[in-house]
């Protein structure tokens, strides 16, 4: 992701985008992107029944979107700079809206997976462009900081509403409704964009060899995790070879897509590891428990969505609280404390079985959300402070891409386990998630109390 997203001011001599419409359009687009990472999970059983898809097919329904999104995040910021943020954002919204319609109309699983992949590509273009619109619209640093907070809050609310909205639409209408709902929202975002001044084009290097090898490595690794068997072993070999080629390319390029030297910074390395463990636990558990609530407990899609409401409904408030704690005590305290609470929550969920009360099951999910929501904002802030200003956008893109990839791989692995025995997979997934978070909690103790740029 290009560093210009966070470091460049509006170009002199050009009208800055109107702040209100620019912020509203950016918030709406970011909400659409994040909504599609969570709205699908509770609709998976209905999709499987209607399209006669097995567990691996359902895993790809989630991961086709997530992998395309994650892989292209690495260079989509540079693309937004080259064509102009407003043009990139508008094109992304158009493609995302059309792909959503294609998802809703898909006659079978192959068509749905193809449309989900296109959705992910469009989302990757939209995300950095939406943040660039906010950056261009607000020249004053204080107003810009508040606008970015509102932009981020839109995504948090969408994540919180995703399982409930997905369950309600699937139960009262059809699983296809979770995609058709994007159409009016996409049109509204485009209408708002007509009131935003065009963004300037800026020179930015594109790393096509790095992008292609990264996509190959991520796709092959996920295929190996989902499909297994002989084909999976071949895919794993391809993933290793592609990843090796990616490292070689990035080490030799003058302007690499992923500056490998960033990982020599302890704060960056810990932030990436902890953010990835956070995604494994949060998105992996929504996936597995979404299946558990419907296939083991027999709840409807709406009932499953409502089971997540106490968990997801707290996210926005916890994000705000963690920012205040970090401002007063430094980032390390909320990072360590949040992860420790999430670990305790995951271990507490080991007591859940088919005979547990529904209220207890819903409430036992809350500590995971509290911990994840409390640790992630200061984790991102600490990483941004630990890198030079000109690398801030690159670091942000790298962190988000790796977090999304970790979530996709968690769904691949946990879904493969669930295909054999869902209740056993639930416990194994909880232990894996708790173990990873316990390790990154310990690693976070090495973070400075208040990170600063070198």
C-alpha positions as CSV (number, residue, x, y, z in Angstrom):
1,X,0.0,0.0,0.0
2,X,1.4,3.4,-0.9
3,X,2.7,5.6,1.9
4,X,1.0,8.6,0.3
5,X,-2.3,7.6,1.9
6,X,-1.1,8.9,5.2
7,X,1.7,11.3,4.5
8,X,0.7,13.6,1.6
9,X,-1.5,16.6,1.8
10,X,-4.0,17.6,-0.9
11,X,-2.2,18.9,-4.0
12,X,-1.9,22.6,-4.2
13,X,-3.9,24.4,-6.8
14,X,-6.7,21.8,-6.8
15,X,-10.0,21.9,-4.9
16,X,-10.0,19.5,-2.0
17,X,-12.9,17.1,-1.9
18,X,-15.9,18.3,0.0
19,X,-15.4,16.9,3.5
20,X,-18.9,15.7,4.2
21,X,-19.7,13.7,1.1
22,X,-16.1,12.4,0.9
23,X,-16.2,11.1,4.4
24,X,-19.7,9.6,3.9
25,X,-18.7,7.9,0.7
26,X,-15.5,6.5,2.3
27,X,-17.3,5.3,5.4
28,X,-20.0,3.5,3.3
29,X,-17.4,1.8,1.1
30,X,-15.4,0.6,4.1
31,X,-18.5,-0.6,5.8
32,X,-19.4,-2.6,2.6
33,X,-15.9,-4.2,2.5
34,X,-15.9,-5.2,6.2
35,X,-19.6,-6.3,6.1
36,X,-18.7,-8.9,3.5
37,X,-16.1,-10.4,5.7
38,X,-18.6,-11.3,8.4
39,X,-22.1,-11.4,6.8
40,X,-21.5,-14.6,4.9
41,X,-20.7,-16.9,7.8
42,X,-24.1,-17.6,9.2
43,X,-25.5,-18.1,5.6
44,X,-23.1,-20.9,4.8
45,X,-25.4,-23.8,5.7
46,X,-28.1,-22.4,3.5
47,X,-25.7,-21.8,0.7
48,X,-24.4,-25.4,1.0
49,X,-28.0,-26.8,0.9
50,X,-29.1,-24.7,-2.0
51,X,-26.0,-25.1,-4.2
52,X,-25.1,-28.6,-2.9
53,X,-21.7,-27.5,-1.7
54,X,-19.7,-29.5,0.7
55,X,-17.5,-28.1,3.5
56,X,-14.6,-27.3,1.1
57,X,-16.9,-25.4,-1.1
58,X,-18.2,-23.4,1.8
59,X,-14.7,-22.6,2.9
60,X,-14.0,-21.2,-0.6
61,X,-17.1,-19.0,-0.4
62,X,-15.4,-17.2,2.5
63,X,-11.8,-17.5,1.4
64,X,-12.2,-16.6,-2.3
65,X,-13.1,-13.1,-1.2
66,X,-10.6,-12.8,1.7
67,X,-7.6,-14.0,-0.3
68,X,-8.2,-11.8,-3.3
69,X,-8.7,-8.9,-0.9
70,X,-5.6,-9.7,1.2
71,X,-3.2,-10.4,-1.7
72,X,-4.1,-7.2,-3.7
73,X,-4.0,-4.9,-0.6
74,X,-0.2,-5.1,-0.9
75,X,-0.2,-3.0,-4.1
76,X,-3.6,-1.4,-4.4
77,X,-2.5,1.8,-2.6
78,X,0.0,2.4,-5.4
79,X,-2.7,1.8,-8.0
80,X,-4.9,4.4,-6.2
81,X,-2.1,6.9,-6.4
82,X,-1.4,6.3,-10.1
83,X,-5.0,6.7,-11.2
84,X,-6.2,9.1,-8.5
85,X,-8.1,8.0,-5.3
86,X,-11.5,9.1,-6.4
87,X,-11.3,7.3,-9.8
88,X,-9.9,4.1,-8.1
89,X,-12.6,4.3,-5.5
90,X,-15.4,4.8,-8.0
91,X,-14.2,2.0,-10.2
92,X,-13.9,-0.3,-7.2
93,X,-17.4,0.5,-6.0
94,X,-18.9,-0.2,-9.5
95,X,-17.1,-3.5,-9.8
96,X,-18.0,-4.5,-6.2
97,X,-21.7,-3.7,-6.7
98,X,-21.8,-5.6,-10.0
99,X,-20.0,-8.6,-8.4
100,X,-22.4,-8.5,-5.5
101,X,-25.3,-8.8,-8.0
102,X,-23.5,-11.7,-9.7
103,X,-23.1,-13.4,-6.3
104,X,-26.8,-13.1,-5.6
105,X,-27.7,-14.4,-9.0
106,X,-25.2,-17.2,-9.1
107,X,-26.8,-20.4,-10.4
108,X,-24.1,-22.7,-8.9
109,X,-21.0,-22.8,-6.7
110,X,-18.4,-22.0,-9.5
111,X,-20.3,-18.8,-10.4
112,X,-20.5,-17.8,-6.8
113,X,-16.8,-18.4,-6.2
114,X,-15.9,-16.4,-9.3
115,X,-18.0,-13.5,-8.3
116,X,-16.7,-13.6,-4.7
117,X,-13.1,-13.4,-6.1
118,X,-14.1,-10.3,-8.1
119,X,-15.7,-8.8,-5.0
120,X,-12.4,-9.3,-3.2
121,X,-10.4,-7.6,-6.0
122,X,-12.7,-4.6,-5.9
123,X,-12.6,-4.4,-2.1
124,X,-8.8,-4.3,-2.3
125,X,-9.0,-1.3,-4.6
126,X,-11.6,0.4,-2.5
127,X,-10.0,0.2,0.9
128,X,-6.8,2.4,0.4
129,X,-8.7,4.7,-2.0
130,X,-11.4,5.3,0.6
131,X,-8.8,6.2,3.2
132,X,-7.0,8.5,0.7
133,X,-10.3,10.3,0.1
134,X,-10.6,11.1,3.8
135,X,-6.9,12.1,3.8
136,X,-7.4,14.5,0.9
137,X,-10.7,16.0,2.3
138,X,-9.3,17.1,5.7
139,X,-6.2,19.2,5.6
140,X,-6.3,20.0,9.4
141,X,-4.6,17.2,11.3
142,X,-7.1,17.3,14.2
143,X,-10.1,17.2,11.9
144,X,-8.5,14.5,9.9
145,X,-7.8,12.3,12.9
146,X,-11.5,12.6,13.9
147,X,-12.6,11.7,10.4
148,X,-10.3,8.7,10.2
149,X,-11.8,7.5,13.6
150,X,-15.3,7.8,12.1
151,X,-14.2,6.0,9.0
152,X,-12.8,3.1,11.1
153,X,-16.0,3.1,13.2
154,X,-18.0,2.4,10.1
155,X,-16.1,-0.8,9.5
156,X,-16.4,-1.8,13.2
157,X,-20.2,-1.4,13.1
158,X,-20.4,-3.4,9.9
159,X,-18.4,-6.2,11.4
160,X,-20.8,-6.1,14.4
161,X,-23.9,-6.1,12.3
162,X,-22.7,-8.7,9.8
163,X,-23.7,-12.0,11.5
164,X,-27.1,-10.6,12.6
165,X,-27.8,-9.0,9.2
166,X,-26.8,-12.2,7.4
167,X,-28.9,-14.3,9.7
168,X,-32.0,-12.1,9.3
169,X,-31.7,-11.9,5.5
170,X,-31.1,-15.6,5.1
171,X,-34.0,-16.6,7.4
172,X,-36.6,-14.0,6.1
173,X,-35.6,-14.0,2.5
174,X,-32.7,-16.1,1.1
175,X,-28.9,-16.3,1.4
176,X,-28.9,-14.3,-1.9
177,X,-30.2,-11.3,0.1
178,X,-26.8,-10.9,1.8
179,X,-25.4,-9.9,-1.6
180,X,-28.3,-8.0,-3.0
181,X,-28.3,-5.7,0.0
182,X,-25.0,-4.3,-1.3
183,X,-26.7,-2.9,-4.4
184,X,-28.5,0.1,-2.9
185,X,-25.5,0.8,-0.6
186,X,-23.1,0.7,-3.6
187,X,-25.4,3.1,-5.6
188,X,-25.5,5.4,-2.6
189,X,-21.7,5.5,-2.4
190,X,-21.5,6.3,-6.1
191,X,-24.1,9.1,-5.7
192,X,-22.0,10.6,-2.8
193,X,-18.9,10.3,-4.9
194,X,-20.4,12.6,-7.6
195,X,-20.1,15.4,-5.0
196,X,-16.4,14.8,-4.4
197,X,-13.7,16.6,-6.4
198,X,-11.4,14.5,-8.5
199,X,-8.2,13.4,-6.9
200,X,-4.8,14.1,-8.4
201,X,-2.8,11.4,-10.0
202,X,0.6,10.7,-8.4
203,X,3.6,8.6,-9.6
204,X,3.8,5.3,-7.7
205,X,5.8,2.2,-8.5
206,X,3.9,-1.1,-9.1
207,X,5.6,-4.4,-8.2
208,X,3.9,-6.8,-10.6
209,X,6.3,-9.7,-10.1
210,X,6.0,-9.4,-6.3
211,X,2.3,-9.2,-6.6
212,X,1.9,-12.2,-8.8
213,X,4.2,-14.4,-6.6
214,X,2.4,-13.3,-3.5
215,X,-1.0,-14.2,-4.9
216,X,0.3,-17.5,-6.1
217,X,1.8,-18.4,-2.7
218,X,-1.4,-17.4,-0.8
219,X,-3.7,-19.1,-3.1
220,X,-1.7,-22.3,-3.2
221,X,-1.3,-22.4,0.5
222,X,-5.0,-22.0,1.1
223,X,-5.8,-24.7,-1.5
224,X,-3.4,-27.1,0.3
225,X,-5.1,-26.4,3.6
226,X,-8.7,-26.8,2.3
227,X,-8.3,-29.7,-0.2
228,X,-5.5,-31.8,1.3
229,X,-4.5,-35.1,-0.3
230,X,-2.1,-35.4,-3.2
231,X,-3.4,-32.2,-4.8
232,X,-2.8,-30.4,-1.5
233,X,0.8,-31.6,-1.3
234,X,1.4,-30.3,-4.8
235,X,-0.2,-27.0,-3.9
236,X,2.0,-26.8,-0.8
237,X,5.1,-27.2,-2.9
238,X,3.9,-24.5,-5.3
239,X,3.3,-22.2,-2.3
240,X,6.8,-22.8,-0.9
241,X,8.4,-22.1,-4.3
242,X,6.2,-19.0,-4.9
243,X,7.0,-17.6,-1.5
244,X,10.7,-18.2,-2.0
245,X,10.5,-16.3,-5.3
246,X,8.6,-13.5,-3.6
247,X,11.3,-13.1,-1.0
248,X,14.0,-13.0,-3.6
249,X,12.1,-10.5,-5.7
250,X,11.4,-8.2,-2.8
251,X,15.0,-8.4,-1.6
252,X,16.4,-7.3,-5.0
253,X,13.9,-4.5,-5.9
254,X,14.8,-0.9,-5.4
255,X,11.2,-0.1,-4.5
256,X,9.8,-3.4,-3.1
257,X,6.1,-3.9,-2.4
258,X,7.0,-5.3,1.0
259,X,10.3,-3.9,2.4
260,X,11.6,-6.9,4.2
261,X,13.8,-4.7,6.5
262,X,10.6,-3.7,8.3
263,X,10.6,-7.0,10.1
264,X,13.9,-6.2,11.8
265,X,11.9,-3.8,13.9
266,X,10.7,-5.7,17.0
267,X,7.4,-3.7,17.2
268,X,6.6,-4.4,13.6
269,X,7.3,-8.1,14.0
270,X,5.3,-8.4,17.2
271,X,2.4,-6.4,15.8
272,X,2.2,-8.5,12.7
273,X,2.3,-11.7,14.7
274,X,-0.2,-10.5,17.3
275,X,-2.6,-9.1,14.6
276,X,-2.5,-12.4,12.8
277,X,-3.3,-14.4,15.9
278,X,-6.1,-12.0,16.7
279,X,-7.6,-12.6,13.2
280,X,-7.2,-16.4,13.5
281,X,-9.1,-16.4,16.8
282,X,-11.8,-13.9,15.9
283,X,-12.7,-14.8,12.3
284,X,-12.0,-18.5,12.9
285,X,-14.4,-18.7,15.8
286,X,-17.2,-16.8,14.0
287,X,-16.8,-19.4,11.2
288,X,-16.8,-22.5,13.4
289,X,-19.4,-21.3,15.9
290,X,-21.7,-20.2,13.0
291,X,-21.7,-23.8,11.8
292,X,-22.0,-25.2,15.4
293,X,-25.0,-23.1,16.2
294,X,-26.9,-24.2,13.1
295,X,-25.7,-27.8,12.5
296,X,-25.3,-29.0,16.1
297,X,-27.8,-26.8,18.0
298,X,-30.3,-26.6,15.2
299,X,-30.7,-22.8,15.3
300,X,-31.9,-20.9,12.3
301,X,-29.6,-18.5,10.5
302,X,-31.2,-15.6,12.4
303,X,-30.9,-17.4,15.7
304,X,-27.2,-18.0,15.0
305,X,-26.7,-14.4,14.1
306,X,-28.3,-13.3,17.3
307,X,-26.0,-15.5,19.3
308,X,-23.1,-13.4,18.1
309,X,-24.8,-10.1,19.0
310,X,-23.5,-9.7,22.6
311,X,-20.0,-10.5,21.2
312,X,-19.9,-8.1,18.2
313,X,-22.1,-5.4,19.7
314,X,-19.3,-4.4,22.1
315,X,-16.6,-4.0,19.6
316,X,-17.0,-0.2,18.8
317,X,-17.2,0.8,22.5
318,X,-14.2,-1.4,23.4
319,X,-12.1,0.1,20.5
320,X,-12.8,3.6,21.8
321,X,-11.9,2.6,25.4
322,X,-8.6,1.0,24.3
323,X,-7.6,4.1,22.5
324,X,-8.1,6.1,25.7
325,X,-6.2,3.6,27.8
326,X,-3.3,3.6,25.3
327,X,-3.2,7.4,25.3
328,X,-2.8,7.4,29.1
329,X,-0.7,4.3,29.9
330,X,1.0,3.5,26.6
331,X,0.2,0.9,24.0
332,X,1.8,-2.1,25.6
333,X,-0.7,-2.4,28.5
334,X,-3.9,-2.7,26.4
335,X,-2.2,-4.9,23.9
336,X,-1.0,-7.4,26.6
337,X,-4.2,-7.2,28.6
338,X,-6.5,-7.5,25.6
339,X,-4.8,-10.6,24.3
340,X,-4.8,-12.2,27.8
341,X,-8.5,-11.7,28.1
342,X,-9.0,-13.2,24.7
343,X,-7.0,-16.3,25.7
344,X,-9.1,-16.7,28.8
345,X,-12.2,-16.3,26.8
346,X,-11.1,-19.0,24.3
347,X,-10.3,-21.4,27.1
348,X,-13.7,-20.7,28.7
349,X,-15.4,-21.6,25.4
350,X,-14.0,-25.1,25.8
351,X,-16.9,-25.7,28.2
352,X,-19.5,-25.2,25.5
353,X,-21.4,-28.2,24.2
354,X,-24.8,-29.0,22.9
355,X,-26.3,-29.1,26.4
356,X,-25.0,-25.7,27.4
357,X,-27.6,-23.0,27.8
358,X,-28.0,-20.6,24.9
359,X,-27.4,-17.6,27.1
360,X,-24.2,-19.0,28.5
361,X,-22.9,-19.8,25.0
362,X,-23.6,-16.3,23.8
363,X,-22.0,-14.7,26.9
364,X,-18.9,-16.9,26.7
365,X,-18.1,-15.4,23.3
366,X,-18.0,-11.9,24.9
367,X,-14.4,-12.1,26.4
368,X,-13.0,-13.0,23.0
369,X,-14.5,-9.8,21.5
370,X,-13.5,-7.7,24.5
371,X,-9.9,-8.9,24.2
372,X,-9.7,-8.6,20.4
373,X,-11.3,-5.2,20.4
374,X,-9.2,-3.9,23.3
375,X,-5.8,-5.0,21.9
376,X,-6.1,-4.4,18.1
377,X,-6.3,-0.5,17.9
378,X,-3.2,0.1,20.0
379,X,-1.4,-2.7,18.2
380,X,-2.0,-0.9,14.9
381,X,-1.1,2.5,16.4
382,X,2.1,1.1,17.9
383,X,3.2,-0.4,14.5
384,X,2.4,2.9,12.7
385,X,4.5,4.8,15.3
386,X,7.4,2.3,15.0
387,X,8.0,3.0,11.3
388,X,9.2,6.1,9.5
389,X,6.4,8.4,8.2
390,X,7.2,7.5,4.6
391,X,6.6,3.8,5.3
392,X,3.3,4.3,7.2
393,X,1.1,3.4,4.3
394,X,3.2,0.4,3.4
395,X,3.2,-0.9,6.9
396,X,-0.6,-0.4,7.2
397,X,-1.2,-2.4,4.0
398,X,1.2,-5.1,5.1
399,X,-0.5,-5.5,8.5
400,X,-4.0,-5.7,7.0
401,X,-2.9,-8.1,4.2
402,X,-1.3,-10.5,6.7
403,X,-4.2,-10.3,9.1
404,X,-6.7,-11.1,6.3
405,X,-4.5,-13.9,5.1
406,X,-4.3,-15.4,8.6
407,X,-8.1,-15.3,8.9
408,X,-8.4,-17.0,5.6
409,X,-6.0,-19.7,6.6
410,X,-7.8,-20.2,9.9
411,X,-11.0,-20.8,8.0
412,X,-9.3,-23.2,5.7
413,X,-7.7,-25.3,8.5
414,X,-10.7,-25.1,10.9
415,X,-13.1,-25.9,8.1
416,X,-11.1,-29.0,7.1
417,X,-11.2,-30.2,10.7
418,X,-15.0,-29.5,10.9
419,X,-15.6,-31.6,7.8
420,X,-14.6,-34.7,9.9
421,X,-16.1,-33.9,13.3
422,X,-17.6,-30.5,14.0
423,X,-17.6,-30.7,17.8
424,X,-14.1,-32.1,18.0
425,X,-13.0,-29.4,15.5
426,X,-14.5,-26.7,17.7
427,X,-12.3,-27.7,20.6
428,X,-9.2,-28.1,18.5
429,X,-9.8,-24.7,16.9
430,X,-10.2,-23.1,20.3
431,X,-6.9,-24.6,21.5
432,X,-5.0,-23.6,18.4
433,X,-6.3,-20.0,18.7
434,X,-5.6,-19.8,22.4
435,X,-2.1,-21.2,21.9
436,X,-1.3,-18.6,19.2
437,X,-2.6,-15.7,21.2
438,X,-0.8,-16.9,24.4
439,X,2.5,-16.9,22.5
440,X,1.9,-13.4,21.0
441,X,0.8,-12.1,24.5
442,X,4.2,-13.2,25.8
443,X,5.9,-11.6,22.8
444,X,4.0,-8.4,23.4
445,X,5.8,-8.0,26.7
446,X,8.9,-7.0,24.7
447,X,7.1,-4.0,23.2
448,X,8.2,-0.6,24.5
449,X,5.7,1.0,26.8
450,X,5.3,3.9,24.3
451,X,6.5,3.1,20.8
452,X,8.2,5.8,18.8
453,X,9.5,6.2,15.3
454,X,13.2,5.5,14.7
